[in-house]
């Protein structure tokens, strides 16, 4: 007997598989190309080198340390820690096979990345309800630029899209000041701020309120430079180890933040459900919007081509008849020269029409590409009425530039009955939404 959660995730995964060819035809990459039905929630830890990511993971898991810790960088790769009765460590390309289906896309980053991927299977109670991902510490190289052998930011972007909570750790020594940290904030967190939890770690090390205030202010300043939101996210002040009360700084609020952090870990199931829902809606509704706008543009384009072809056909026919009539008057009605002249005229006309057609279609496509915002407004005039469906405008803002490029340059090989396919997609999306809102 399936729970409503399993039914929802199964419908979402089926929709991804069914509409993947359509998405490819419309050049619409899914951010989350599959959903593992019944899969465990996943949380990723990002942050500076020595910000305490591995120590925090060891603390929440308890028992023997799972991750190596130290002042110097101890790991230059990503580690996925998941539950299993039999403990094991799997490294390299084989590690991908131990991950849930939705993480299989990681192998697209090539062997250079896979050599920096590790899966650790551990028999720990917390891992029965959540999977944890540790990441390499972010640093600046001596010349001011960080160089890795793989697309680090691309991997981070994919993992943050897949994970249900993103913990970004900052430490008092480097509160978000390294170049790679700022770059990841600017390029990889945009659009998923609702998942973000910023942790200012090692707060028990402050010597007093003045020391804490300076670091907290620096953290806020750096976040304001890279997060394009009206308000800064909440910054949780935490530390690892046993809860303490005796310190140069009052730890009361820090202890409360630690308990809130642990509550987030324990509430992982609902966060996965909400995250899968938001990602599926963004992927499938985004595809529906793109299909609707592109189909509109292509209908206009094909109509233009039909009218242009009919006009050229009339001109060519008229020219051929005119030449045939003139030549017939001179050489006779059925004379070979008359027929040949008319045929040559028609052939030259077809050649010229074909050349003009390519120029005219290119100009028409350029014109339609510049009108994609107007096309969206016309197609969604009812849905985007004042005060309703702001999510459509937000999605369109992310899709508009690429959609214009598709209209301008993509091969005219969209699937037959494009509007029929879009309606099928919309019906599938409605079923997914109904399953999400169904009570367990």
NUTOR-133276 format. One record per residue (C-alpha): residue number from 1; z, x, y negated; residue in one letter. Coordinates in steps of 0.25 Angstrom, whole numbers, plus 2048, in hexadecimal, padded with zeros to 3 digits. Example, Ala and Ser with C-alpha at 12.3 -4.5 7.8 and 13.67 -1.06 7.14 Angstrom:
BEGIN
   pos    c3    c1    c2   code
     1   81F   831   812      a
     2   81D   837   804      s
//
This chain:
BEGIN
   pos    c3    c1    c2   code
     1   800   800   800      x
     2   7FC   806   7F3      x
     3   804   806   7E7      x
     4   7FE   802   7D9      x
     5   7FF   810   7D5      x
     6   7F7   815   7E1      x
     7   7ED   809   7DF      x
     8   7EB   80D   7D1      x
     9   7E9   81C   7D4      x
    10   7DF   819   7DF      x
    11   7D7   810   7D7      x
    12   7D7   81B   7CC      x
    13   7D2   825   7D6      x
    14   7C7   81C   7DC      x
    15   7C2   819   7CE      x
    16   7C1   828   7CB      x
    17   7B9   82B   7D7      x
    18   7B0   81E   7D6      x
    19   7AD   821   7C7      x
    20   7AC   830   7C8      x
    21   79D   830   7C9      x
    22   79C   827   7BD      x
    23   7A5   830   7B5      x
    24   79C   83C   7B8      x
    25   790   834   7B4      x
    26   796   831   7A7      x
    27   79C   83F   7A5      x
    28   7AA   83A   7A5      x
    29   7B4   844   7AC      x
    30   7C1   83D   7B1      x
    31   7CD   844   7AD      x
    32   7D4   840   7BA      x
    33   7C9   83E   7C4      x
    34   7D2   839   7CF      x
    35   7DF   833   7D2      x
    36   7E8   836   7DE      x
    37   7ED   829   7E3      x
    38   7FC   82A   7E5      x
    39   7FC   838   7DF      x
    40   808   83E   7D9      x
    41   80A   83F   7CA      x
    42   807   84D   7C4      x
    43   80D   855   7B8      x
    44   809   862   7B2      x
    45   811   86C   7AB      x
    46   809   874   7A0      x
    47   80F   87E   796      x
    48   810   88C   791      x
    49   813   898   79A      x
    50   822   899   79C      x
    51   825   88A   797      x
    52   82C   887   7A4      x
    53   822   87F   7AB      x
    54   825   885   7B9      x
    55   834   885   7B7      x
    56   834   876   7B3      x
    57   82C   872   7BF      x
    58   835   87A   7C8      x
    59   841   873   7C1      x
    60   83C   865   7C3      x
    61   838   868   7D2      x
    62   845   86E   7D5      x
    63   848   877   7E2      x
    64   840   884   7E3      x
    65   837   888   7D8      x
    66   829   883   7DA      x
    67   823   88B   7CE      x
    68   825   89A   7CB      x
    69   82B   89C   7BD      x
    70   82D   8A8   7B4      x
    71   82B   8AD   7A6      x
    72   81E   8B3   7A9      x
    73   812   8AA   7AD      x
    74   815   8A7   7BC      x
    75   808   89E   7BF      x
    76   7FA   89D   7B9      x
    77   7F6   891   7C0      x
    78   7F9   882   7C2      x
    79   802   87D   7CD      x
    80   803   86F   7D2      x
    81   810   86C   7D9      x
    82   810   860   7E2      x
    83   818   85A   7ED      x
    84   816   85D   7FC      x
    85   820   85E   808      x
    86   81A   86B   80C      x
    87   81B   875   800      x
    88   80F   87E   7FE      x
    89   807   886   7F3      x
    90   7F8   885   7F2      x
    91   7F0   88D   7E8      x
    92   7E2   88E   7E4      x
    93   7D7   884   7E8      x
    94   7DE   87F   7F4      x
    95   7E9   87A   7EA      x
    96   7DF   86F   7E5      x
    97   7DF   868   7F3      x
    98   7EE   866   7F2      x
    99   7ED   85E   7E5      x
   100   7EB   84F   7E3      x
   101   7DC   84B   7E2      x
   102   7DD   849   7D3      x
   103   7E0   858   7D1      x
   104   7D4   85C   7DA      x
   105   7CB   85E   7CD      x
   106   7D3   86B   7CA      x
   107   7CA   872   7D3      x
   108   7BF   870   7C9      x
   109   7C5   87C   7C1      x
   110   7C1   886   7CB      x
   111   7C7   891   7D3      x
   112   7CC   898   7C7      x
   113   7D6   88C   7C5      x
   114   7D9   889   7D3      x
   115   7DE   897   7D5      x
   116   7E9   893   7CB      x
   117   7EC   886   7D2      x
   118   7F8   885   7DB      x
   119   7FE   879   7E2      x
   120   80C   879   7E7      x
   121   811   86F   7F1      x
   122   820   86D   7F0      x
   123   82A   863   7F7      x
   124   832   85F   7EA      x
   125   837   851   7E7      x
   126   831   850   7D9      x
   127   823   854   7DE      x
   128   823   847   7E7      x
   129   820   840   7DA      x
   130   819   84A   7D1      x
   131   810   856   7D1      x
   132   812   861   7C8      x
   133   808   86B   7C2      x
   134   80C   878   7BC      x
   135   803   880   7B3      x
   136   801   88E   7AE      x
   137   808   891   7A2      x
   138   800   892   795      x
   139   7FF   89F   78E      x
   140   7F8   8A7   783      x
   141   7F1   8B3   788      x
   142   7F2   8C0   780      x
   143   7E5   8BE   778      x
   144   7E9   8B0   774      x
   145   7E0   8A9   77F      x
   146   7E4   8A4   78D      x
   147   7DA   8A7   798      x
   148   7DA   8A1   7A5      x
   149   7D0   8A1   7B1      x
   150   7CF   892   7B1      x
   151   7CE   886   7A8      x
   152   7DD   885   7A5      x
   153   7DC   87A   79B      x
   154   7D2   872   7A4      x
   155   7DC   873   7AF      x
   156   7E8   86E   7A6      x
   157   7DF   863   7A1      x
   158   7DC   85E   7AF      x
   159   7EA   85F   7B3      x
   160   7F0   858   7A7      x
   161   7E6   84D   7A9      x
   162   7EB   84B   7B8      x
   163   7FA   84D   7B6      x
   164   803   842   7B1      x
   165   80C   84A   7A8      x
   166   809   857   7A1      x
   167   816   85F   79E      x
   168   813   86A   793      x
   169   81E   874   793      x
   170   821   87C   787      x
   171   82C   887   786      x
   172   834   88C   77A      x
   173   82D   899   779      x
   174   81F   894   779      x
   175   81F   885   774      x
   176   810   882   776      x
   177   80B   88E   76E      x
   178   802   895   779      x
   179   7F3   893   776      x
   180   7F1   88D   784      x
   181   7FC   883   783      x
   182   7F6   87E   776      x
   183   7E8   87D   77C      x
   184   7ED   875   788      x
   185   7F4   86B   77F      x
   186   7E8   86A   776      x
   187   7DD   869   781      x
   188   7E4   863   78E      x
   189   7EF   85A   789      x
   190   7E6   852   780      x
   191   7E5   843   785      x
   192   7F1   844   78F      x
   193   7FC   845   785      x
   194   803   83A   78C      x
   195   806   843   798      x
   196   80B   84E   790      x
   197   81A   852   790      x
   198   81D   85E   787      x
   199   829   866   78C      x
   200   830   871   784      x
   201   837   878   78F      x
   202   842   882   790      x
   203   84A   87B   785      x
   204   857   880   78A      x
   205   853   88E   785      x
   206   854   88A   776      x
   207   85F   891   76F      x
   208   861   886   765      x
   209   85B   87A   75E      x
   210   854   883   754      x
   211   84D   88A   75F      x
   212   849   87D   766      x
   213   844   877   759      x
   214   83B   882   756      x
   215   835   882   764      x
   216   834   873   764      x
   217   82D   873   756      x
   218   823   87E   75B      x
   219   820   875   767      x
   220   81D   869   75E      x
   221   814   871   755      x
   222   80C   876   760      x
   223   80A   869   767      x
   224   806   862   75A      x
   225   7FA   86D   759      x
   226   7F4   869   766      x
   227   7F8   85A   76A      x
   228   7F0   850   762      x
   229   7FA   845   762      x
   230   801   83E   757      x
   231   80F   841   75C      x
   232   813   84D   765      x
   233   817   84B   773      x
   234   826   84B   777      x
   235   82B   859   77A      x
   236   835   859   785      x
   237   83F   864   784      x
   238   843   869   792      x
   239   848   874   79A      x
   240   849   877   7A9      x
   241   856   879   7B2      x
   242   863   871   7B2      x
   243   866   868   7A7      x
   244   86F   86F   79D      x
   245   877   86B   791      x
   246   87D   878   78C      x
   247   873   87F   783      x
   248   871   885   775      x
   249   868   878   773      x
   250   86C   86A   776      x
   251   864   867   783      x
   252   867   858   783      x
   253   859   854   77F      x
   254   853   85F   788      x
   255   85A   859   794      x
   256   855   84B   791      x
   257   847   851   790      x
   258   849   857   79D      x
   259   84D   84A   7A3      x
   260   841   843   79D      x
   261   838   84E   7A3      x
   262   83D   84C   7B1      x
   263   83B   83D   7AF      x
   264   82C   83F   7AC      x
   265   82B   847   7B9      x
   266   832   83B   7C1      x
   267   82A   831   7BA      x
   268   81D   837   7BF      x
   269   817   82B   7C6      x
   270   816   822   7BA      x
   271   810   82E   7B2      x
   272   805   830   7BD      x
   273   802   821   7BD      x
   274   800   821   7AE      x
   275   7F8   82E   7AD      x
   276   7EF   82A   7B8      x
   277   7ED   81D   7B1      x
   278   7EA   823   7A4      x
   279   7E0   82D   7AA      x
   280   7D9   823   7B2      x
   281   7D7   81A   7A6      x
   282   7D2   825   79E      x
   283   7C8   82A   7A8      x
   284   7C2   81D   7AC      x
   285   7C3   816   79F      x
   286   7BD   822   799      x
   287   7B2   822   7A2      x
   288   7AF   813   7A0      x
   289   7AF   816   791      x
   290   7A5   821   792      x
   291   79C   819   79C      x
   292   79C   80D   792      x
   293   798   815   786      x
   294   78E   81E   78D      x
   295   788   812   794      x
   296   787   80B   786      x
   297   780   817   781      x
   298   777   819   78D      x
   299   773   80A   78C      x
   300   76F   80C   77E      x
   301   767   819   782      x
   302   760   813   78D      x
   303   75C   807   784      x
   304   757   811   77A      x
   305   74F   818   784      x
   306   749   80B   789      x
   307   745   807   77B      x
   308   73F   814   778      x
   309   738   815   785      x
   310   732   807   783      x
   311   72E   80B   775      x
   312   727   818   77A      x
   313   720   810   785      x
   314   71A   806   77A      x
   315   716   812   772      x
   316   70F   819   77D      x
   317   709   80D   782      x
   318   703   809   774      x
   319   6FE   817   772      x
   320   6F8   818   780      x
   321   6F1   80A   77E      x
   322   6EC   80F   770      x
   323   6E6   81B   775      x
   324   6E0   814   781      x
   325   6DA   809   777      x
   326   6D4   814   76E      x
   327   6CE   81C   77A      x
   328   6C9   80F   780      x
   329   6C2   80B   774      x
   330   6BB   819   774      x
   331   6B9   81B   783      x
   332   6BA   80E   789      x
   333   6C5   805   78F      x
   334   6C7   80C   79C      x
   335   6C2   81A   799      x
   336   6CA   825   79F      x
   337   6CC   82C   792      x
   338   6D3   820   78C      x
   339   6DC   81F   798      x
   340   6DF   82E   798      x
   341   6E2   82E   789      x
   342   6EB   822   78A      x
   343   6F3   828   796      x
   344   6F4   836   78E      x
   345   6F9   82E   782      x
   346   703   827   78B      x
   347   708   834   792      x
   348   70A   83B   784      x
   349   711   82F   77F      x
   350   71A   82F   78B      x
   351   71D   83E   789      x
   352   720   83C   77B      x
   353   729   830   77E      x
   354   731   838   788      x
   355   733   843   77E      x
   356   737   839   773      x
   357   740   831   77D      x
   358   748   83E   780      x
   359   74A   840   771      x
   360   74D   832   76E      x
   361   757   831   779      x
   362   75E   83D   775      x
   363   75F   838   767      x
   364   764   82B   76C      x
   365   76F   831   775      x
   366   773   83A   769      x
   367   775   82D   761      x
   368   77C   826   76C      x
   369   786   832   76E      x
   370   789   830   75F      x
   371   78C   822   761      x
   372   796   822   76D      x
   373   7A2   81E   765      x
   374   79A   812   760      x
   375   796   80F   76E      x
   376   7A5   810   773      x
   377   7A9   807   767      x
   378   79E   7FD   76B      x
   379   7A1   7FD   77A      x
   380   7B1   7FC   778      x
   381   7B1   7F3   76B      x
   382   7BA   7E9   772      x
   383   7C3   7F3   779      x
   384   7C5   7FB   76D      x
   385   7C9   7F0   763      x
   386   7D4   7F4   75A      x
   387   7E1   7F6   761      x
   388   7DC   7F6   76F      x
   389   7D7   800   779      x
   390   7DA   80D   771      x
   391   7D9   815   77F      x
   392   7CA   812   77F      x
   393   7C9   819   771      x
   394   7D1   824   776      x
   395   7C9   826   783      x
   396   7BC   825   77B      x
   397   7C0   830   771      x
   398   7C1   839   77D      x
   399   7B4   834   783      x
   400   7AB   833   777      x
   401   7A6   841   775      x
   402   7A2   843   783      x
   403   79C   835   784      x
   404   793   838   778      x
   405   78F   845   77F      x
   406   78B   83D   78C      x
   407   783   833   784      x
   408   77C   83F   77C      x
   409   779   848   788      x
   410   77C   843   796      x
   411   771   840   7A0      x
   412   76D   831   7A0      x
   413   771   82F   7AF      x
   414   77D   826   7AE      x
   415   780   81D   7BA      x
   416   778   810   7BB      x
   417   77F   804   7B7      x
   418   789   80C   7AE      x
   419   78F   7FF   7A8      x
   420   792   7FA   7B6      x
   421   799   807   7BA      x
   422   7A1   806   7AE      x
   423   7A6   7F8   7B1      x
   424   7A9   7FC   7BF      x
   425   7B2   808   7B9      x
   426   7B9   7FE   7AF      x
   427   7BC   7F5   7BB      x
   428   7C2   800   7C3      x
   429   7CA   804   7B7      x
   430   7D0   7F6   7B6      x
   431   7D4   7F7   7C4      x
   432   7DB   804   7C2      x
   433   7E2   7FF   7B6      x
   434   7E7   7F2   7BE      x
   435   7EC   7FB   7C9      x
   436   7F3   804   7BF      x
   437   7FA   7F8   7B8      x
   438   7FE   7F1   7C6      x
   439   80C   7F1   7C9      x
   440   811   7F9   7D5      x
//
